[in-house]
């Protein structure tokens, strides 16, 4: 007796397409972030920050991948601001991209004080500090204030947090130093003295033993000098 050939059920090719359509649409909707991260990381590792800074990052999803793309581009722009032409443009890019990345990262909303989060928060503070120095305005100063206070909340008494808060106090006071009168001199002098004393408390101890001291050693010295000069200019006693 001839055995009947078993017939497999017909499977439409659209069924297989549908299996992969979901993940593909997610990737496209996220600005293809999953496919961009590796090249971004490789170019940064190779010292090619300019390539990363030129790339368009359009994703706005609350995902680690999308956040990381913005953070990597912000890091690239910050590097270029120190080494290339047009530092103002690069600092603006760095501040914008780092802030977007910080805001989008889903894990950093509930889980705080992670090493990566502190690292990128420090970079955001650096970008905003330098941006406000080159182009002072109230909006950038407020962004710098928010970033410095957030860093101090994440890592209180850290070398970076103390530095950026002290730098913030100096930048807040600088426009008014030569026009202070008896009515507003005292509170300004108090804030400047407090900032200077916090810097000196670090440098007079054993700062080499503090994590993250080396990149800030020269910055502490320069900022302490500028704070002292500001106190003299303001006529503080």
ChimeraX commands (.cxc) that place a marker at each C-alpha (Angstrom):
marker #1 position 0.00,0.00,0.00 radius 0.5
marker #1 position 1.43,3.35,-1.06 radius 0.5
marker #1 position 2.11,5.67,1.86 radius 0.5
marker #1 position 0.51,9.08,1.41 radius 0.5
marker #1 position 3.02,11.90,1.36 radius 0.5
marker #1 position 2.64,14.12,4.40 radius 0.5
marker #1 position 1.72,17.63,3.47 radius 0.5
marker #1 position 3.13,20.43,5.55 radius 0.5
marker #1 position 0.75,23.24,6.35 radius 0.5
marker #1 position 1.21,26.30,4.17 radius 0.5
marker #1 position 3.12,29.05,5.94 radius 0.5
marker #1 position 2.81,32.48,4.49 radius 0.5
marker #1 position 6.09,34.39,4.07 radius 0.5
marker #1 position 4.35,37.31,5.76 radius 0.5
marker #1 position 4.19,35.27,8.95 radius 0.5
marker #1 position 7.98,35.16,9.15 radius 0.5
marker #1 position 8.23,38.82,8.26 radius 0.5
marker #1 position 5.87,39.64,11.11 radius 0.5
marker #1 position 8.09,37.77,13.58 radius 0.5
marker #1 position 10.93,40.17,12.95 radius 0.5
marker #1 position 8.95,43.29,12.18 radius 0.5
marker #1 position 8.48,44.16,15.86 radius 0.5
marker #1 position 12.17,44.28,16.82 radius 0.5
marker #1 position 13.02,46.01,13.55 radius 0.5
marker #1 position 10.42,48.71,14.08 radius 0.5
marker #1 position 11.65,49.21,17.64 radius 0.5
marker #1 position 15.19,49.71,16.36 radius 0.5
marker #1 position 14.04,52.15,13.71 radius 0.5
marker #1 position 11.86,54.00,16.21 radius 0.5
marker #1 position 14.84,54.35,18.53 radius 0.5
marker #1 position 16.88,56.00,15.81 radius 0.5
marker #1 position 18.67,52.71,15.09 radius 0.5
marker #1 position 20.49,53.24,18.37 radius 0.5
marker #1 position 21.36,49.58,18.75 radius 0.5
marker #1 position 23.32,49.72,15.50 radius 0.5
marker #1 position 25.07,53.02,16.23 radius 0.5
marker #1 position 26.49,52.38,19.69 radius 0.5
marker #1 position 29.35,50.11,18.65 radius 0.5
marker #1 position 30.72,52.49,15.95 radius 0.5
marker #1 position 30.43,55.42,18.36 radius 0.5
marker #1 position 32.40,53.56,21.02 radius 0.5
marker #1 position 35.01,52.37,18.51 radius 0.5
marker #1 position 35.64,55.82,17.04 radius 0.5
marker #1 position 35.97,57.33,20.52 radius 0.5
marker #1 position 38.38,54.57,21.53 radius 0.5
marker #1 position 40.42,55.31,18.39 radius 0.5
marker #1 position 40.59,59.00,19.27 radius 0.5
marker #1 position 38.23,60.05,16.48 radius 0.5
marker #1 position 35.88,62.28,18.46 radius 0.5
marker #1 position 35.23,64.41,15.39 radius 0.5
marker #1 position 33.49,61.52,13.60 radius 0.5
marker #1 position 31.17,60.93,16.57 radius 0.5
marker #1 position 30.38,64.64,16.91 radius 0.5
marker #1 position 29.32,64.79,13.25 radius 0.5
marker #1 position 26.77,62.01,13.60 radius 0.5
marker #1 position 23.09,62.79,13.97 radius 0.5
marker #1 position 21.42,61.35,17.07 radius 0.5
marker #1 position 17.66,61.68,16.71 radius 0.5
marker #1 position 16.30,59.06,19.10 radius 0.5
marker #1 position 14.20,60.29,22.03 radius 0.5
marker #1 position 13.22,57.01,23.68 radius 0.5
marker #1 position 13.70,56.32,27.38 radius 0.5
marker #1 position 16.12,53.47,26.76 radius 0.5
marker #1 position 19.69,52.80,27.82 radius 0.5
marker #1 position 20.79,52.55,24.18 radius 0.5
marker #1 position 19.31,55.88,23.15 radius 0.5
marker #1 position 20.65,57.58,26.27 radius 0.5
marker #1 position 24.10,56.15,25.66 radius 0.5
marker #1 position 24.22,57.52,22.12 radius 0.5
marker #1 position 23.54,61.05,23.39 radius 0.5
marker #1 position 26.09,60.62,26.18 radius 0.5
marker #1 position 28.75,59.40,23.76 radius 0.5
marker #1 position 28.13,62.28,21.37 radius 0.5
marker #1 position 28.24,64.72,24.30 radius 0.5
marker #1 position 31.56,63.24,25.40 radius 0.5
marker #1 position 32.96,63.61,21.89 radius 0.5
marker #1 position 31.89,67.25,21.69 radius 0.5
marker #1 position 33.46,67.93,25.10 radius 0.5
marker #1 position 36.76,66.45,23.92 radius 0.5
marker #1 position 36.72,68.56,20.77 radius 0.5
marker #1 position 36.05,71.72,22.79 radius 0.5
marker #1 position 39.44,71.27,24.44 radius 0.5
marker #1 position 41.43,70.44,21.32 radius 0.5
marker #1 position 39.71,71.79,18.23 radius 0.5
marker #1 position 38.41,75.05,16.81 radius 0.5
marker #1 position 34.99,76.53,17.61 radius 0.5
marker #1 position 34.96,75.61,21.33 radius 0.5
marker #1 position 31.68,77.45,21.90 radius 0.5
marker #1 position 29.85,75.26,19.37 radius 0.5
marker #1 position 31.37,72.10,20.79 radius 0.5
marker #1 position 30.55,73.07,24.40 radius 0.5
marker #1 position 26.96,73.84,23.41 radius 0.5
marker #1 position 26.75,70.41,21.76 radius 0.5
marker #1 position 28.30,68.73,24.81 radius 0.5
marker #1 position 25.94,70.38,27.28 radius 0.5
marker #1 position 22.85,69.60,25.21 radius 0.5
marker #1 position 23.74,65.99,24.42 radius 0.5
marker #1 position 24.92,65.11,27.92 radius 0.5
marker #1 position 21.78,66.58,29.48 radius 0.5
marker #1 position 19.52,64.68,27.08 radius 0.5
marker #1 position 21.37,61.45,27.79 radius 0.5
marker #1 position 21.12,61.97,31.55 radius 0.5
marker #1 position 17.39,62.67,31.29 radius 0.5
marker #1 position 16.63,59.69,29.05 radius 0.5
marker #1 position 18.59,57.01,30.93 radius 0.5
marker #1 position 15.89,54.86,32.56 radius 0.5
marker #1 position 18.06,53.37,35.31 radius 0.5
marker #1 position 19.20,56.75,36.61 radius 0.5
marker #1 position 15.69,57.83,37.56 radius 0.5
marker #1 position 15.30,55.30,40.35 radius 0.5
marker #1 position 18.85,54.09,41.00 radius 0.5
marker #1 position 21.12,56.93,42.03 radius 0.5
marker #1 position 24.81,57.32,42.84 radius 0.5
marker #1 position 26.15,54.94,40.21 radius 0.5
marker #1 position 29.71,55.37,38.96 radius 0.5
marker #1 position 28.68,55.95,35.34 radius 0.5
marker #1 position 26.07,58.48,36.36 radius 0.5
marker #1 position 28.59,60.47,38.41 radius 0.5
marker #1 position 31.09,60.37,35.52 radius 0.5
marker #1 position 28.63,61.85,33.03 radius 0.5
marker #1 position 27.31,64.33,35.60 radius 0.5
marker #1 position 30.88,65.58,36.06 radius 0.5
marker #1 position 31.22,65.96,32.28 radius 0.5
marker #1 position 27.98,67.92,32.17 radius 0.5
marker #1 position 29.26,70.24,34.92 radius 0.5
marker #1 position 32.53,70.74,33.03 radius 0.5
marker #1 position 30.71,71.57,29.80 radius 0.5
marker #1 position 28.39,74.07,31.47 radius 0.5
marker #1 position 31.15,75.70,33.53 radius 0.5
marker #1 position 33.26,76.30,30.42 radius 0.5
marker #1 position 30.25,77.31,28.33 radius 0.5
marker #1 position 29.19,79.96,30.85 radius 0.5
marker #1 position 32.76,81.26,31.05 radius 0.5
marker #1 position 32.83,81.78,27.27 radius 0.5
marker #1 position 29.28,83.04,26.94 radius 0.5
marker #1 position 27.77,84.17,30.25 radius 0.5
marker #1 position 23.98,84.21,30.42 radius 0.5
marker #1 position 21.33,83.50,33.01 radius 0.5
marker #1 position 20.04,80.33,31.34 radius 0.5
marker #1 position 23.45,78.64,31.21 radius 0.5
marker #1 position 24.17,79.72,34.79 radius 0.5
marker #1 position 20.91,78.11,35.96 radius 0.5
marker #1 position 21.79,74.91,34.09 radius 0.5
marker #1 position 25.21,74.93,35.73 radius 0.5
marker #1 position 23.61,75.45,39.14 radius 0.5
marker #1 position 21.25,72.50,38.64 radius 0.5
marker #1 position 24.07,70.25,37.37 radius 0.5
marker #1 position 26.48,71.16,40.20 radius 0.5
marker #1 position 23.83,70.62,42.87 radius 0.5
marker #1 position 22.85,67.28,41.33 radius 0.5
marker #1 position 26.49,66.18,41.34 radius 0.5
marker #1 position 26.82,67.14,44.99 radius 0.5
marker #1 position 23.67,65.17,45.76 radius 0.5
marker #1 position 25.07,62.13,43.97 radius 0.5
marker #1 position 28.56,62.38,45.48 radius 0.5
marker #1 position 28.63,64.76,48.46 radius 0.5
marker #1 position 32.09,65.90,49.58 radius 0.5
marker #1 position 33.70,64.46,46.45 radius 0.5
marker #1 position 36.56,66.38,44.84 radius 0.5
marker #1 position 34.51,67.20,41.74 radius 0.5
marker #1 position 31.34,68.22,43.59 radius 0.5
marker #1 position 33.18,70.62,45.90 radius 0.5
marker #1 position 35.04,72.15,42.97 radius 0.5
marker #1 position 32.00,72.76,40.77 radius 0.5
marker #1 position 29.93,74.25,43.60 radius 0.5
marker #1 position 32.78,76.63,44.42 radius 0.5
marker #1 position 33.12,77.54,40.73 radius 0.5
marker #1 position 29.38,78.17,40.59 radius 0.5
marker #1 position 29.56,80.59,43.52 radius 0.5
marker #1 position 32.32,82.53,41.80 radius 0.5
marker #1 position 30.44,82.73,38.49 radius 0.5
marker #1 position 27.27,83.85,40.29 radius 0.5
marker #1 position 29.13,86.70,42.00 radius 0.5
marker #1 position 31.47,87.84,39.22 radius 0.5
marker #1 position 29.09,90.25,37.39 radius 0.5
marker #1 position 28.42,92.18,40.64 radius 0.5
marker #1 position 31.82,92.31,42.31 radius 0.5
marker #1 position 32.63,95.92,41.41 radius 0.5
marker #1 position 29.16,97.31,42.13 radius 0.5
marker #1 position 28.46,95.85,45.58 radius 0.5
marker #1 position 27.23,98.18,48.29 radius 0.5
marker #1 position 26.83,97.86,52.03 radius 0.5
marker #1 position 23.44,96.22,51.61 radius 0.5
marker #1 position 24.47,93.27,49.44 radius 0.5
marker #1 position 28.20,92.90,50.05 radius 0.5
marker #1 position 27.89,90.74,53.17 radius 0.5
marker #1 position 25.92,87.80,51.69 radius 0.5
marker #1 position 28.14,87.71,48.59 radius 0.5
marker #1 position 31.29,87.76,50.71 radius 0.5
marker #1 position 29.95,84.96,52.88 radius 0.5
marker #1 position 29.27,82.72,49.89 radius 0.5
marker #1 position 32.67,83.40,48.37 radius 0.5
marker #1 position 34.48,82.80,51.66 radius 0.5
marker #1 position 32.57,79.58,52.23 radius 0.5
marker #1 position 33.49,78.37,48.75 radius 0.5
marker #1 position 37.16,79.24,49.25 radius 0.5
marker #1 position 37.29,77.61,52.69 radius 0.5
marker #1 position 35.86,74.38,51.29 radius 0.5
marker #1 position 38.56,74.29,48.63 radius 0.5
marker #1 position 41.27,74.99,51.20 radius 0.5
marker #1 position 39.91,72.29,53.50 radius 0.5
marker #1 position 40.55,69.77,50.73 radius 0.5
marker #1 position 43.97,71.04,49.69 radius 0.5
marker #1 position 45.26,71.42,53.25 radius 0.5
marker #1 position 44.45,67.81,54.07 radius 0.5
marker #1 position 45.74,64.85,52.10 radius 0.5
marker #1 position 44.03,65.32,48.74 radius 0.5
marker #1 position 46.22,62.79,46.94 radius 0.5
marker #1 position 44.38,60.08,48.82 radius 0.5
marker #1 position 40.98,61.33,47.68 radius 0.5
marker #1 position 39.44,59.55,44.66 radius 0.5
marker #1 position 39.55,61.68,41.53 radius 0.5
marker #1 position 42.00,64.25,42.85 radius 0.5
marker #1 position 44.63,64.23,40.10 radius 0.5
marker #1 position 42.52,65.79,37.28 radius 0.5
marker #1 position 41.42,68.55,39.68 radius 0.5
marker #1 position 44.71,69.41,41.40 radius 0.5
marker #1 position 45.56,72.33,39.13 radius 0.5
marker #1 position 41.92,73.40,38.90 radius 0.5
marker #1 position 41.71,73.70,42.69 radius 0.5
marker #1 position 44.79,75.90,42.76 radius 0.5
marker #1 position 43.52,78.20,40.00 radius 0.5
marker #1 position 40.02,78.47,41.44 radius 0.5
marker #1 position 41.33,79.26,44.93 radius 0.5
marker #1 position 43.39,82.09,43.45 radius 0.5
marker #1 position 40.39,83.48,41.54 radius 0.5
marker #1 position 38.20,83.29,44.62 radius 0.5
marker #1 position 40.80,85.19,46.64 radius 0.5
marker #1 position 40.97,87.84,43.93 radius 0.5
marker #1 position 37.17,88.10,43.88 radius 0.5
marker #1 position 37.10,88.63,47.65 radius 0.5
marker #1 position 39.57,91.49,47.34 radius 0.5
marker #1 position 37.69,93.03,44.41 radius 0.5
marker #1 position 34.43,92.89,46.36 radius 0.5
marker #1 position 36.07,94.53,49.38 radius 0.5
marker #1 position 35.33,91.59,51.63 radius 0.5
marker #1 position 36.94,91.57,55.07 radius 0.5
marker link #1:1,2 radius 0.2
marker link #1:2,3 radius 0.2
marker link #1:3,4 radius 0.2
marker link #1:4,5 radius 0.2
marker link #1:5,6 radius 0.2
marker link #1:6,7 radius 0.2
marker link #1:7,8 radius 0.2
marker link #1:8,9 radius 0.2
marker link #1:9,10 radius 0.2
marker link #1:10,11 radius 0.2
marker link #1:11,12 radius 0.2
marker link #1:12,13 radius 0.2
marker link #1:13,14 radius 0.2
marker link #1:14,15 radius 0.2
marker link #1:15,16 radius 0.2
marker link #1:16,17 radius 0.2
marker link #1:17,18 radius 0.2
marker link #1:18,19 radius 0.2
marker link #1:19,20 radius 0.2
marker link #1:20,21 radius 0.2
marker link #1:21,22 radius 0.2
marker link #1:22,23 radius 0.2
marker link #1:23,24 radius 0.2
marker link #1:24,25 radius 0.2
marker link #1:25,26 radius 0.2
marker link #1:26,27 radius 0.2
marker link #1:27,28 radius 0.2
marker link #1:28,29 radius 0.2
marker link #1:29,30 radius 0.2
marker link #1:30,31 radius 0.2
marker link #1:31,32 radius 0.2
marker link #1:32,33 radius 0.2
marker link #1:33,34 radius 0.2
marker link #1:34,35 radius 0.2
marker link #1:35,36 radius 0.2
marker link #1:36,37 radius 0.2
marker link #1:37,38 radius 0.2
marker link #1:38,39 radius 0.2
marker link #1:39,40 radius 0.2
marker link #1:40,41 radius 0.2
marker link #1:41,42 radius 0.2
marker link #1:42,43 radius 0.2
marker link #1:43,44 radius 0.2
marker link #1:44,45 radius 0.2
marker link #1:45,46 radius 0.2
marker link #1:46,47 radius 0.2
marker link #1:47,48 radius 0.2
marker link #1:48,49 radius 0.2
marker link #1:49,50 radius 0.2
marker link #1:50,51 radius 0.2
marker link #1:51,52 radius 0.2
marker link #1:52,53 radius 0.2
marker link #1:53,54 radius 0.2
marker link #1:54,55 radius 0.2
marker link #1:55,56 radius 0.2
marker link #1:56,57 radius 0.2
marker link #1:57,58 radius 0.2
marker link #1:58,59 radius 0.2
marker link #1:59,60 radius 0.2
marker link #1:60,61 radius 0.2
marker link #1:61,62 radius 0.2
marker link #1:62,63 radius 0.2
marker link #1:63,64 radius 0.2
marker link #1:64,65 radius 0.2
marker link #1:65,66 radius 0.2
marker link #1:66,67 radius 0.2
marker link #1:67,68 radius 0.2
marker link #1:68,69 radius 0.2
marker link #1:69,70 radius 0.2
marker link #1:70,71 radius 0.2
marker link #1:71,72 radius 0.2
marker link #1:72,73 radius 0.2
marker link #1:73,74 radius 0.2
marker link #1:74,75 radius 0.2
marker link #1:75,76 radius 0.2
marker link #1:76,77 radius 0.2
marker link #1:77,78 radius 0.2
marker link #1:78,79 radius 0.2
marker link #1:79,80 radius 0.2
marker link #1:80,81 radius 0.2
marker link #1:81,82 radius 0.2
marker link #1:82,83 radius 0.2
marker link #1:83,84 radius 0.2
marker link #1:84,85 radius 0.2
marker link #1:85,86 radius 0.2
marker link #1:86,87 radius 0.2
marker link #1:87,88 radius 0.2
marker link #1:88,89 radius 0.2
marker link #1:89,90 radius 0.2
marker link #1:90,91 radius 0.2
marker link #1:91,92 radius 0.2
marker link #1:92,93 radius 0.2
marker link #1:93,94 radius 0.2
marker link #1:94,95 radius 0.2
marker link #1:95,96 radius 0.2
marker link #1:96,97 radius 0.2
marker link #1:97,98 radius 0.2
marker link #1:98,99 radius 0.2
marker link #1:99,100 radius 0.2
marker link #1:100,101 radius 0.2
marker link #1:101,102 radius 0.2
marker link #1:102,103 radius 0.2
marker link #1:103,104 radius 0.2
marker link #1:104,105 radius 0.2
marker link #1:105,106 radius 0.2
marker link #1:106,107 radius 0.2
marker link #1:107,108 radius 0.2
marker link #1:108,109 radius 0.2
marker link #1:109,110 radius 0.2
marker link #1:110,111 radius 0.2
marker link #1:111,112 radius 0.2
marker link #1:112,113 radius 0.2
marker link #1:113,114 radius 0.2
marker link #1:114,115 radius 0.2
marker link #1:115,116 radius 0.2
marker link #1:116,117 radius 0.2
marker link #1:117,118 radius 0.2
marker link #1:118,119 radius 0.2
marker link #1:119,120 radius 0.2
marker link #1:120,121 radius 0.2
marker link #1:121,122 radius 0.2
marker link #1:122,123 radius 0.2
marker link #1:123,124 radius 0.2
marker link #1:124,125 radius 0.2
marker link #1:125,126 radius 0.2
marker link #1:126,127 radius 0.2
marker link #1:127,128 radius 0.2
marker link #1:128,129 radius 0.2
marker link #1:129,130 radius 0.2
marker link #1:130,131 radius 0.2
marker link #1:131,132 radius 0.2
marker link #1:132,133 radius 0.2
marker link #1:133,134 radius 0.2
marker link #1:134,135 radius 0.2
marker link #1:135,136 radius 0.2
marker link #1:136,137 radius 0.2
marker link #1:137,138 radius 0.2
marker link #1:138,139 radius 0.2
marker link #1:139,140 radius 0.2
marker link #1:140,141 radius 0.2
marker link #1:141,142 radius 0.2
marker link #1:142,143 radius 0.2
marker link #1:143,144 radius 0.2
marker link #1:144,145 radius 0.2
marker link #1:145,146 radius 0.2
marker link #1:146,147 radius 0.2
marker link #1:147,148 radius 0.2
marker link #1:148,149 radius 0.2
marker link #1:149,150 radius 0.2
marker link #1:150,151 radius 0.2
marker link #1:151,152 radius 0.2
marker link #1:152,153 radius 0.2
marker link #1:153,154 radius 0.2
marker link #1:154,155 radius 0.2
marker link #1:155,156 radius 0.2
marker link #1:156,157 radius 0.2
marker link #1:157,158 radius 0.2
marker link #1:158,159 radius 0.2
marker link #1:159,160 radius 0.2
marker link #1:160,161 radius 0.2
marker link #1:161,162 radius 0.2
marker link #1:162,163 radius 0.2
marker link #1:163,164 radius 0.2
marker link #1:164,165 radius 0.2
marker link #1:165,166 radius 0.2
marker link #1:166,167 radius 0.2
marker link #1:167,168 radius 0.2
marker link #1:168,169 radius 0.2
marker link #1:169,170 radius 0.2
marker link #1:170,171 radius 0.2
marker link #1:171,172 radius 0.2
marker link #1:172,173 radius 0.2
marker link #1:173,174 radius 0.2
marker link #1:174,175 radius 0.2
marker link #1:175,176 radius 0.2
marker link #1:176,177 radius 0.2
marker link #1:177,178 radius 0.2
marker link #1:178,179 radius 0.2
marker link #1:179,180 radius 0.2
marker link #1:180,181 radius 0.2
marker link #1:181,182 radius 0.2
marker link #1:182,183 radius 0.2
marker link #1:183,184 radius 0.2
marker link #1:184,185 radius 0.2
marker link #1:185,186 radius 0.2
marker link #1:186,187 radius 0.2
marker link #1:187,188 radius 0.2
marker link #1:188,189 radius 0.2
marker link #1:189,190 radius 0.2
marker link #1:190,191 radius 0.2
marker link #1:191,192 radius 0.2
marker link #1:192,193 radius 0.2
marker link #1:193,194 radius 0.2
marker link #1:194,195 radius 0.2
marker link #1:195,196 radius 0.2
marker link #1:196,197 radius 0.2
marker link #1:197,198 radius 0.2
marker link #1:198,199 radius 0.2
marker link #1:199,200 radius 0.2
marker link #1:200,201 radius 0.2
marker link #1:201,202 radius 0.2
marker link #1:202,203 radius 0.2
marker link #1:203,204 radius 0.2
marker link #1:204,205 radius 0.2
marker link #1:205,206 radius 0.2
marker link #1:206,207 radius 0.2
marker link #1:207,208 radius 0.2
marker link #1:208,209 radius 0.2
marker link #1:209,210 radius 0.2
marker link #1:210,211 radius 0.2
marker link #1:211,212 radius 0.2
marker link #1:212,213 radius 0.2
marker link #1:213,214 radius 0.2
marker link #1:214,215 radius 0.2
marker link #1:215,216 radius 0.2
marker link #1:216,217 radius 0.2
marker link #1:217,218 radius 0.2
marker link #1:218,219 radius 0.2
marker link #1:219,220 radius 0.2
marker link #1:220,221 radius 0.2
marker link #1:221,222 radius 0.2
marker link #1:222,223 radius 0.2
marker link #1:223,224 radius 0.2
marker link #1:224,225 radius 0.2
marker link #1:225,226 radius 0.2
marker link #1:226,227 radius 0.2
marker link #1:227,228 radius 0.2
marker link #1:228,229 radius 0.2
marker link #1:229,230 radius 0.2
marker link #1:230,231 radius 0.2
marker link #1:231,232 radius 0.2
marker link #1:232,233 radius 0.2
marker link #1:233,234 radius 0.2
marker link #1:234,235 radius 0.2
marker link #1:235,236 radius 0.2
marker link #1:236,237 radius 0.2
view
